[in-house]
Amino acid sequence: MMDQLFSCRNCVHNSAQTLLIGRGVGFCLMHKSILRDPHRTTCKYLSRKDMPSFAVDEGIKEHAFEFATYSSIVDMPSMAPVERAFYSEKHAWLTHSYDSLTQNLAHSYKTKPSWIFVESLAGGNDGRRALAHSCLVRRYMANCRTWRSSYRFVLALVQELPLTPQFEADDIISDADQDAPREALWDVFFARISGVEEYGFHSGLEELMWATDQLNGSLSNFDWEGLKAKLGVKALEWTELIIKHAQDEGAFFPDRFDDDSDDVDEVP
């Protein structure tokens, strides 16, 4: 299990999979490569989905050092380099492995400015789409290293916190037990709340940086219905906090703001 927490399945750059979610191949946005065995591959650029980056910084640095001499993806059991595999829509159709979300992620680099693609995945209860959206928001923040270009995306992320992610049977890995769809919603929740906490780190908002501390027993007991009700209240509070902070800093939709501008055009 520990190895899988540091595998591509638990990496933000492989946005549509977790240890439970997403059958078949993954797609790495960092290396622009298909991931044929995401449960056993990794790289030095790993960014964990399940926790905010600042909370696991020491472990991530140790992991990066372990794989520092590799230029790309690595097979963990054998420690052998994995050749980069470009996405092919033709191959996906011919092998009956086409997946629309993987296709969208593989082609996301074509969207300019790149934040338009990030915004396009917001909203709705589809579990894999929600997972990908939270990961893309977190990648954007990590690239920009500032809250000023990310507050709009995090506001959307906060609105989604109380939503219950929905999964189809084939969204879950084939060897999972019958409780997996229920457990998978926690994968999405932790990807979302970790994004909110990372925003707290970048913005200096301590209340957001330690957001999970404010969720009381519902989180520690893994009581989704109780947590959902609490999140409905906190989402309103955190929305007001983000807006007020941005207003106080003169960053909330300033007069010079232009929806067509993209000062930091990060490739999703």
N, C-alpha and C positions, 0 to 999 in steps of 0.2 A: 504493500500500500504506500509506503514512504516513497519508493521509486516513482510510483504513478503520480504522486503529488508534484513531482518535479519532471513529469513527462509533458509531451506536447498536448495531451488531453486536458491538462490543467493550466495551459498557458493562454494568456490573453491574446497572443498573436494567432492562435488557432481558435477563432472566435465562436464557432458554431458547435463545439463539442465540449463535454466534460467527462469525468470518469463514468457517468451514467448516460449522458445525452449524446446522440449522434452516431449512427451506424456508418460503416464503410470508411472511406478515406476522409481525412481532414484537409484543411488548406492553411498553410502558414503565410500570413501577410508580411512577416519580416523577411523571409527567404523567397517569397513568391513561388512556393513549391507545394505540390501535393504531398500529403503525409499518409503513406500507405499503412504504417503501423504506429499510429499516434500514441498508443499506450506504452510503447517501448522506446520511443525516440525523444530527444531533447536537444538543446543547444545552450550556448553561453548567454543568450539573450532572453532566457526564460523569464516570464513575468506571471506570477501565480494569479489565477482567477479567484481563488477562494478566500484571499485575505488582502488587505490593503498593502501596497508595496512597502511603505515605511515600517510596517509591523513585522515584516519578514526580511528586512534588508540584509541582516547578517547572513542568514541562510542562503539568500540569493547571491550574495557576493562570493560565498564559499563555492556555490554551484558554478558560478561563472568562472572562477579560478580553476576549478577542476577540468572544465572544458575549454579553457582559454586557448589551447594550441590547435583547436579545430576551427575551421573557417565557416562551417555550415552545420547542418543537422548531423546528429550522432545517434547510432544505435546503442542504447545503454548497456544491455547484457554483454555485447561483444566489444564495446568501445570502438566500433568501426565507423568511419565516415559513411554517410548516406548520400548518394548522388541526388542532386536536385532534379525534381521531376515537374516539368511545366504542365499546367492544366490544359486539357484538350476537350473542348465540348464534343467534337466528333467522336473521340474515344469514349466519352461518357455515354453517348447514345448507343454506340455499337456494343458496349459491354453491359448495357442495361443498368448503369450506375449513375445516371443523371440525377442530380439533386439541385433544385432551383436556388437554394440558399448558398450552397457551395459555389455554384455558377456565379451568383451575384458578387460574392466575396472575391472570387478569382478575377473578375472583371472590374472590380471597384476602382482600380487605378485609372480607369478611363474617365471617371467622373471628375470634372473640374468646375468649381473648386471642390476639394475633397470633402469639406464638411457637409455638402449637400447629401452625399451618400450616408453620412452618419445620421443626419436628420431623417432620412427616408425610412430608417428602420424603427423610428420611435412610434409608440402607440400600439395598441392591440395586445392580445393575451397569448399569442403563439409563443410557446416556450423557447424554441430554438431561435426565433427571431429576436425575442426579448434578451436572450443570452448574448447574441451577437451585438445587439445595440449597446448593451452595457460595456462590452469589451471594446467596442470602437470608441465610445466616449472616453474610456480610460486610456486607450492608446493616444488619442488626440491630446488629452491633458499631459500625458507623459512626454510627448514630443514637444509641446509648447512650453512646458514647465512654468505655467502661469495660470491663474484662475481667470484672468481678464478675457481671454479668448474662449473660455470654456463654460462660463456660468449659464449660458442659455441651454447648453446640452445637459448640464447637471440639473437644471430646473425641470427639464423633461424627464430625466431619470428619477427624480424625487417623486414626480406625479405617478410613476409606475410602481413605486414600492408596494402599495397596498394591493395591487392587482395579482390575481392568482394565475400563474402561468399554466397553460394547457398543453398537453402532449398527446400525439397520436401514438399508437402502439409501436410503429416503426421509427419513432423518434428516439426510442430507448434502445440501448445495446442489447443484442439478442440473448446474451446469457445472464441477464439481470433477473432478479426474483420478482414476484408479483407486486411487491410494494414499491418497486423502482419508480413508477410514475409519480407517486406521492413524494418519494425522497428526492426526485429530480427537481421539484420546485425549490428545494433548499439550495441547489446549485445556482439557480437563477437569482434567488434572493441574495446569496452571499456575493455573487458577482456584482449585483446592483449596489448593495450597501457598502461594499468595498470601494466602489467608485465615488460614493458620497463622502466616505471618510478620506479618500485621497484628495478630493476637492477641499475638504477641511484642512488638510495638510498644506496644500498650495495657497489657500486663502488666509490661513492663520486663524480660522474659525474653530476654536477648540470644541465647541458643542457638536460640530459635524465630524471633526477628526476622531472623536470617540462616540460616534452615534449609537453603536450597539450597546454601550453602557446604559443608555436611556430606555432600553426596551424591556427592562425588568424580567420577570420570570417566564414570559411567553417564549422568549428566544432560548433560554437555557433549558426549557422543557420541550422545545420543538413543538409548540402548540401553535399551528398556523392560524387557526381561526382567532385565537386570542391575540396573536401578533398582528394579524391583518387589521384588527380593530385599533390597536395601538398605532400602527403605521398610518392609518387614516388621519389620526390626530397629529402625529409628528410631521407628516408630509406638509400639512398646512403651516405648521410652525417653522419648519425648515425652509419652506418656500419664502415666507416673509423674511426670514433671517438672511437668505441669499440675496434677495432683492434689496433689502435695506443696506446691506454691506456694499453691494455694487453701487447703489445710489450715493452712499457716503463717500465712496472712493471716486465718484465721477465716471464710473465705467458702465452704468446701466443705460444701454442704448443712447450713447452720446449723440449730439447733433451731427457729428461727422460720420456716424455709423452708416455703413452702406452694405446692404444685403449681398451685393455683388462682389464686395471686396473679400480678400482672403489673404491676410498678411502672413499667416503661417499655413501654407497649403500642404498639410501632411498627407501622404498617401495612406489611405485606411489600411 
